[in-house]
């Protein structure tokens, strides 16, 4: 940030604390940050953690974010804010987005939830401030990277259509043991949700709804074999934006071999209701540990023919590792998720967007080479 802003963060989990610390360490002019959470003590703990971890002078204030009615404190804070960063569970996103609209704040969120995203698109279509949705890692960074690959391929080979656009992300541990071959590095409810909800893709240039975990395959990335499969939410708005331009498009989640077969056993007979998500989450949490050491593997590829009919494929892979920021070390999932959120906030604050801004509408070259993004993902 090149000038002072008041930035409100809703939530006090791992992404919220990473966002707060990164704002203090990597802004030219550190903002005033307000951390709100339903449990005030947790917000206070995160505020202190940021203050202790930054090497810059800072102002971080914790406040109570109740589940229902607005407090006078909240009204005062919302009234002086510039942007609201939503790091709460996706089910709460429409409510937080409405607060942003009511108090004329820019808004950005992380959720992969499709229904909630559509609800926010409806309420924010006439907003006077900007609303960037699904702007984390996946959906988020990976979609913008895939869109850049598509645009560059079409420009370089003088075409307006491609055969395939694939993009994949895995939040993984360094080691994996039987029978699940996995460790939780982020929200268990998020994992359960993406394993059960349907996904949107393009097949034969048409938007198609497909069951999650229905197209498993092996893939080798940088010499290591992973398994990939369809999961919900990660495609963002690209199936809508690129219909009739891309024959085959989908988002898949990367896992170590053996994990998806284990998940299939746990999913048997569950369906994809809210009750099923709870049931799968409980089954997984009973056996899968939470692990702090993590890494992010991401991959995107475009394939098609040039104007003369020659077949080409372009690929990008990246691996994100934990990083030290200020006096704290942040996990890879924190870094990879928080920086696209912050880049989106800066985009809105410096360009004065209004209404909804989806992944396909963001200038990919400018965004992917932004000052928050590059120290984590590198230049493209």
KEMIVEX-856528 format. One record per residue (C-alpha): x, y, z; residue in one letter. Coordinates in Angstrom, 2 decimals, always signed. Layout:
N
      xx      yy      zz aa
       X       Y       Z  A
...
END
This chain:
380
      xx      yy      zz aa
   +0.00   +0.00   +0.00  X
   +1.39   +3.37   -0.99  X
   -0.80   +5.42   +1.37  X
   -2.48   +4.86   +4.69  X
   -5.71   +2.86   +4.78  X
   -7.97   +1.44   +7.45  X
   -8.27   -2.29   +6.74  X
  -10.81   -4.47   +8.51  X
  -10.22   -8.22   +8.70  X
  -13.19  -10.41   +9.60  X
  -11.95  -13.58  +11.26  X
   -8.97  -14.48  +13.41  X
   -7.70  -17.73  +11.91  X
   -4.45  -18.53  +10.16  X
   -5.17  -16.58   +6.98  X
   -6.31  -13.52   +8.94  X
   -3.15  -13.44  +11.03  X
   -0.99  -13.90   +7.93  X
   -2.83  -11.10   +6.12  X
   -2.35   -8.74   +9.05  X
   +1.36   -9.46   +9.38  X
   +1.98   -9.21   +5.63  X
   +0.17   -5.88   +5.50  X
   +2.47   -4.50   +8.18  X
   +5.69   -5.91   +6.71  X
   +5.14   -5.40   +2.98  X
   +3.17   -2.17   +2.67  X
   +5.12   +0.98   +1.79  X
   +2.82   +2.75   +4.25  X
   +1.58   +0.33   +6.95  X
   -2.21   +0.52   +7.42  X
   -4.30   +0.53  +10.55  X
   -5.69   -3.00  +10.88  X
   -8.84   -3.99  +12.75  X
   -9.23   -7.70  +13.58  X
  -12.79   -8.81  +14.34  X
  -13.93  -12.21  +15.58  X
  -16.90  -13.79  +17.33  X
  -14.56  -14.75  +20.17  X
  -12.96  -11.48  +21.25  X
  -10.10  -13.19  +23.08  X
   -9.01  -14.83  +19.83  X
   -9.03  -11.50  +18.00  X
   -6.94   -9.96  +20.80  X
   -4.48  -12.87  +20.59  X
   -4.04  -12.40  +16.82  X
   -3.63   -8.62  +17.19  X
   -0.87   -9.15  +19.75  X
   +0.77  -11.80  +17.55  X
   +0.93   -9.32  +14.66  X
   +2.29   -6.56  +16.88  X
   +4.98   -8.90  +18.25  X
   +5.88  -10.19  +14.80  X
   +6.23   -7.02  +12.75  X
   +9.45   -5.06  +12.43  X
   +7.54   -1.86  +11.59  X
   +5.56   +0.57  +13.73  X
   +1.98   -0.68  +13.63  X
   -1.57   -0.15  +14.78  X
   -3.65   -3.31  +15.22  X
   -6.96   -3.21  +17.05  X
   -9.12   -6.18  +18.05  X
  -12.91   -5.96  +18.22  X
  -15.89   -8.19  +18.87  X
  -17.71   -9.38  +15.72  X
  -21.01  -10.81  +17.03  X
  -23.05  -13.36  +15.18  X
  -26.15  -11.19  +14.92  X
  -26.71   -7.53  +15.79  X
  -24.22   -4.75  +15.11  X
  -22.60   -3.19  +18.15  X
  -21.82   +0.50  +18.43  X
  -18.13   -0.39  +18.29  X
  -18.64   -2.26  +15.02  X
  -20.57   +0.62  +13.51  X
  -17.74   +3.00  +14.37  X
  -15.07   +0.71  +12.92  X
  -17.02   -0.09   +9.75  X
  -17.73   +3.60   +9.30  X
  -14.06   +4.48   +9.10  X
  -12.84   +1.47   +7.12  X
  -11.63   +1.43   +3.52  X
  -11.79   -2.30   +2.77  X
  -13.20   -5.39   +4.48  X
  -11.24   -8.64   +4.04  X
  -13.46  -11.64   +4.75  X
  -11.49  -14.54   +6.27  X
  -14.51  -16.21   +7.87  X
  -16.10  -19.52   +6.80  X
  -17.76  -19.32   +3.37  X
  -21.24  -19.83   +4.79  X
  -21.00  -16.38   +6.41  X
  -19.77  -14.58   +3.29  X
  -23.11  -13.06   +2.16  X
  -23.68  -11.53   +5.59  X
  -20.19   -9.98   +5.72  X
  -20.51   -8.77   +2.13  X
  -23.77   -7.02   +3.02  X
  -21.98   -5.17   +5.82  X
  -19.40   -3.99   +3.28  X
  -22.12   -2.77   +0.96  X
  -24.09   -1.04   +3.73  X
  -21.00   +0.81   +4.99  X
  -19.57   +1.53   +1.51  X
  -16.43   -0.56   +1.94  X
  -14.46   -2.45   -0.66  X
  -14.73   -6.20   -0.04  X
  -12.71   -9.32   -0.85  X
  -13.23  -12.91   +0.23  X
  -11.66  -16.35   -0.08  X
  -14.55  -18.77   -0.28  X
  -14.89  -21.51   -2.87  X
  -18.61  -21.85   -2.06  X
  -20.57  -21.42   -5.29  X
  -24.07  -20.63   -3.95  X
  -22.77  -18.00   -1.55  X
  -20.71  -16.41   -4.33  X
  -23.79  -16.08   -6.51  X
  -25.68  -14.49   -3.62  X
  -22.96  -11.89   -3.18  X
  -22.88  -11.19   -6.93  X
  -26.59  -10.37   -6.77  X
  -26.37   -8.08   -3.75  X
  -23.22   -6.27   -4.95  X
  -24.12   -5.68   -8.60  X
  -25.09   -2.05   -7.88  X
  -22.52   -1.40   -5.15  X
  -20.49   +1.79   -5.26  X
  -17.39   -0.04   -4.00  X
  -15.49   -3.02   -5.40  X
  -16.21   -6.66   -4.54  X
  -13.48   -9.13   -5.55  X
  -14.73  -12.67   -4.93  X
  -12.97  -16.01   -4.51  X
   -9.55  -14.41   -4.32  X
   -7.35  -16.84   -2.42  X
   -5.24  -19.66   -3.82  X
   -7.87  -21.91   -5.45  X
  -10.10  -20.27   -6.41  X
   -8.00  -17.16   -6.84  X
   -4.38  -17.10   -7.93  X
   -4.57  -20.32   -9.94  X
   -7.50  -19.05  -12.03  X
   -5.74  -15.81  -12.90  X
   -2.61  -17.77  -13.82  X
   -4.65  -20.10  -16.06  X
   -6.36  -17.14  -17.72  X
   -2.95  -15.57  -18.41  X
   -1.79  -18.79  -20.08  X
   -4.93  -18.81  -22.24  X
   -4.54  -15.17  -23.28  X
   -0.85  -15.52  -24.10  X
   -1.40  -18.72  -26.11  X
   -4.12  -17.09  -28.21  X
   -1.99  -14.00  -28.81  X
   +1.22  -15.85  -29.65  X
   -0.39  -18.44  -31.95  X
   -3.00  -16.09  -33.51  X
   -6.03  -18.16  -32.45  X
   -9.14  -17.48  -30.38  X
   -9.81  -21.03  -29.16  X
   -7.81  -23.76  -27.42  X
   -8.40  -27.44  -26.84  X
   -7.58  -27.63  -23.12  X
   -7.06  -25.41  -20.09  X
   -6.13  -27.30  -16.94  X
   -5.25  -25.95  -13.51  X
   -4.52  -27.86  -10.33  X
   -3.45  -27.14   -6.74  X
   -2.46  -29.30   -3.80  X
   -1.99  -28.17   -0.20  X
   +0.21  -31.03   +0.98  X
   +2.54  -32.20   +3.70  X
   +6.12  -33.33   +3.13  X
   +5.27  -36.86   +4.21  X
   +2.12  -39.00   +3.99  X
   +1.31  -42.30   +5.70  X
   -1.29  -45.01   +5.15  X
   -4.20  -45.41   +5.06  X
   -5.20  -41.80   +4.24  X
   -1.90  -40.45   +2.82  X
   -2.80  -36.94   +3.95  X
   -2.45  -34.35   +6.70  X
   -4.72  -31.36   +7.29  X
   -2.92  -28.12   +6.46  X
   -6.14  -26.04   +6.22  X
   -9.85  -26.18   +7.08  X
  -11.24  -29.74   +7.42  X
  -14.75  -28.50   +6.58  X
  -13.34  -26.93   +3.41  X
  -11.78  -30.24   +2.40  X
  -14.99  -32.17   +3.12  X
  -17.04  -29.64   +1.15  X
  -14.86  -29.74   -1.96  X
  -14.90  -33.55   -1.91  X
  -18.71  -33.71   -1.95  X
  -20.11  -30.74   -3.84  X
  -20.39  -30.82   -7.63  X
  -17.89  -28.94   -9.76  X
  -18.29  -26.80  -12.87  X
  -16.15  -27.50  -15.94  X
  -16.15  -27.16  -19.71  X
  -16.62  -30.23  -21.88  X
  -16.87  -29.78  -25.65  X
  -16.93  -25.98  -25.13  X
  -20.05  -26.17  -22.91  X
  -20.40  -25.52  -19.17  X
  -21.02  -28.83  -17.46  X
  -21.76  -29.85  -13.88  X
  -19.75  -32.90  -12.79  X
  -19.60  -34.90   -9.56  X
  -16.55  -34.27   -7.41  X
  -13.90  -37.02   -7.38  X
  -15.24  -38.47  -10.64  X
  -12.22  -38.08  -12.98  X
   -9.15  -39.31  -11.14  X
   -5.81  -39.52  -12.96  X
   -2.09  -39.65  -12.28  X
   +0.10  -36.65  -13.11  X
   +3.86  -36.11  -12.86  X
   +4.91  -32.59  -11.81  X
   +8.62  -31.79  -11.52  X
   +9.34  -35.51  -11.48  X
   +6.94  -36.42   -8.64  X
   +3.78  -38.46   -9.20  X
   +0.52  -37.13   -7.73  X
   -3.12  -38.02   -8.16  X
   -5.55  -35.37   -9.41  X
   -9.33  -35.31   -9.23  X
  -12.23  -32.92   -9.67  X
  -13.26  -30.92   -6.60  X
  -15.81  -28.15   -6.19  X
  -15.34  -24.40   -6.36  X
  -11.82  -24.12   -7.74  X
  -12.82  -23.22  -11.29  X
  -14.28  -19.85  -10.14  X
  -15.96  -18.06  -13.08  X
  -13.71  -19.41  -15.86  X
  -16.30  -21.95  -17.11  X
  -18.64  -19.01  -17.77  X
  -16.00  -16.63  -19.10  X
  -14.32  -19.11  -21.46  X
  -17.27  -21.14  -22.71  X
  -17.07  -21.52  -26.52  X
  -13.36  -20.62  -26.32  X
  -11.97  -23.67  -24.49  X
  -12.98  -27.20  -25.37  X
  -11.95  -28.85  -22.11  X
  -11.47  -26.89  -18.88  X
  -11.41  -28.01  -15.27  X
   -9.90  -27.50  -11.83  X
   -8.49  -30.48   -9.97  X
   -6.99  -30.92   -6.52  X
   -3.63  -32.68   -6.20  X
   -3.06  -35.39   -3.60  X
   -0.56  -38.16   -2.94  X
   -1.43  -41.54   -4.50  X
   -3.77  -43.55   -2.30  X
   -5.58  -40.64   -0.66  X
   -8.56  -40.48   -2.99  X
   -9.18  -44.23   -2.77  X
   -9.36  -43.87   +1.01  X
  -11.74  -40.90   +0.71  X
  -14.02  -42.91   -1.59  X
  -14.42  -45.48   +1.18  X
  -15.37  -42.75   +3.66  X
  -17.83  -41.14   +1.20  X
  -19.82  -44.31   +0.56  X
  -23.53  -43.64   +1.02  X
  -23.11  -40.04   +2.18  X
  -24.54  -38.02   -0.77  X
  -23.64  -34.31   -0.85  X
  -25.93  -32.67   +1.72  X
  -24.81  -30.46   +4.63  X
  -25.23  -33.47   +6.90  X
  -22.98  -35.49   +4.59  X
  -20.29  -32.80   +4.74  X
  -20.39  -32.90   +8.55  X
  -20.23  -36.70   +8.50  X
  -17.25  -36.80   +6.13  X
  -15.46  -34.11   +8.10  X
  -15.86  -36.08  +11.34  X
  -14.67  -39.30   +9.68  X
  -11.58  -37.60   +8.30  X
  -10.73  -35.72  +11.50  X
  -10.92  -38.96  +13.48  X
   -7.97  -40.37  +11.48  X
   -6.14  -37.53   +9.73  X
   -3.83  -35.35  +11.86  X
   -3.28  -31.62  +11.55  X
   +0.30  -30.97  +10.38  X
   +2.12  -27.63  +10.53  X
   +4.86  -28.37   +7.97  X
   +3.33  -27.89   +4.55  X
   +3.90  -26.98   +0.92  X
   +1.75  -25.88   -2.00  X
   +2.06  -27.51   -5.41  X
   +0.34  -25.77   -8.33  X
   +0.22  -26.48  -12.02  X
   -1.51  -24.89  -15.01  X
   -1.42  -25.87  -18.67  X
   -2.95  -24.81  -21.97  X
   -3.01  -26.96  -25.08  X
   -4.18  -26.26  -28.61  X
   -3.25  -25.78  -32.22  X
   -1.62  -22.76  -33.80  X
   -2.98  -21.03  -36.88  X
   -1.27  -23.65  -39.07  X
   -2.69  -26.64  -37.20  X
   +0.41  -27.59  -35.16  X
   -0.31  -28.84  -31.65  X
   +1.37  -27.00  -28.74  X
   +1.21  -27.21  -24.96  X
   +2.44  -24.66  -22.41  X
   +2.81  -25.45  -18.72  X
   +3.69  -23.66  -15.50  X
   +4.38  -25.33  -12.17  X
   +5.26  -23.71   -8.87  X
   +6.00  -24.90   -5.35  X
   +5.36  -22.60   -2.39  X
   +7.21  -23.23   +0.87  X
   +6.81  -21.64   +4.33  X
   +8.43  -18.21   +4.64  X
   +9.64  -16.00   +7.45  X
   +7.76  -12.69   +7.55  X
   +8.93  -10.21  +10.13  X
   +9.67  -12.25  +13.26  X
   +7.24  -15.11  +12.49  X
   +7.29  -18.04  +10.11  X
   +4.13  -18.42   +8.05  X
   +3.00  -21.74   +6.64  X
   +2.84  -22.19   +2.88  X
   -0.97  -22.27   +2.86  X
   -1.05  -18.98   +4.78  X
   +1.32  -17.28   +2.35  X
   -0.28  -18.68   -0.80  X
   -3.81  -17.72   +0.30  X
   -3.21  -14.37   +1.97  X
   -1.19  -12.59   -0.72  X
   -3.83  -12.83   -3.50  X
   -6.36  -11.47   -1.00  X
   -4.08   -8.52   -0.23  X
   -3.29   -7.92   -3.90  X
   -7.03   -7.77   -4.55  X
   -7.49   -5.24   -1.75  X
   -4.74   -3.05   -3.17  X
   -6.22   -3.35   -6.65  X
   -9.56   -2.00   -5.44  X
   -8.10   +0.72   -3.26  X
   -5.80   +2.06   -5.96  X
   -8.09   +1.66   -8.98  X
  -11.47   +2.59   -7.45  X
  -13.43   -0.35   -8.81  X
  -17.16   -0.64   -8.17  X
  -19.41   -3.65   -8.33  X
  -18.33   -7.28   -8.65  X
  -14.91   -8.15  -10.05  X
  -14.43  -11.86  -10.82  X
  -11.22  -13.73  -11.58  X
  -11.64  -13.58  -15.37  X
  -12.07   -9.79  -15.20  X
   -8.77   -9.10  -13.45  X
   -5.80   -8.02  -15.59  X
   -3.65  -11.14  -15.09  X
   -0.24   -9.68  -15.95  X
   -0.66   -6.74  -13.59  X
   -2.09   -8.86  -10.77  X
   +0.39  -11.74  -10.98  X
   +3.32   -9.33  -10.91  X
   +1.92   -7.32   -7.98  X
   +4.07   -6.36   -5.01  X
   +2.33   -8.75   -2.60  X
   +2.29  -11.66   -5.06  X
   +5.83  -11.71   -6.42  X
   +7.75  -12.40   -3.16  X
   +5.67  -15.58   -2.72  X
   +4.89  -16.82   -6.23  X
   +7.63  -15.19   -8.28  X
   +7.13  -13.27  -11.52  X
   +5.35  -14.65  -14.57  X
END
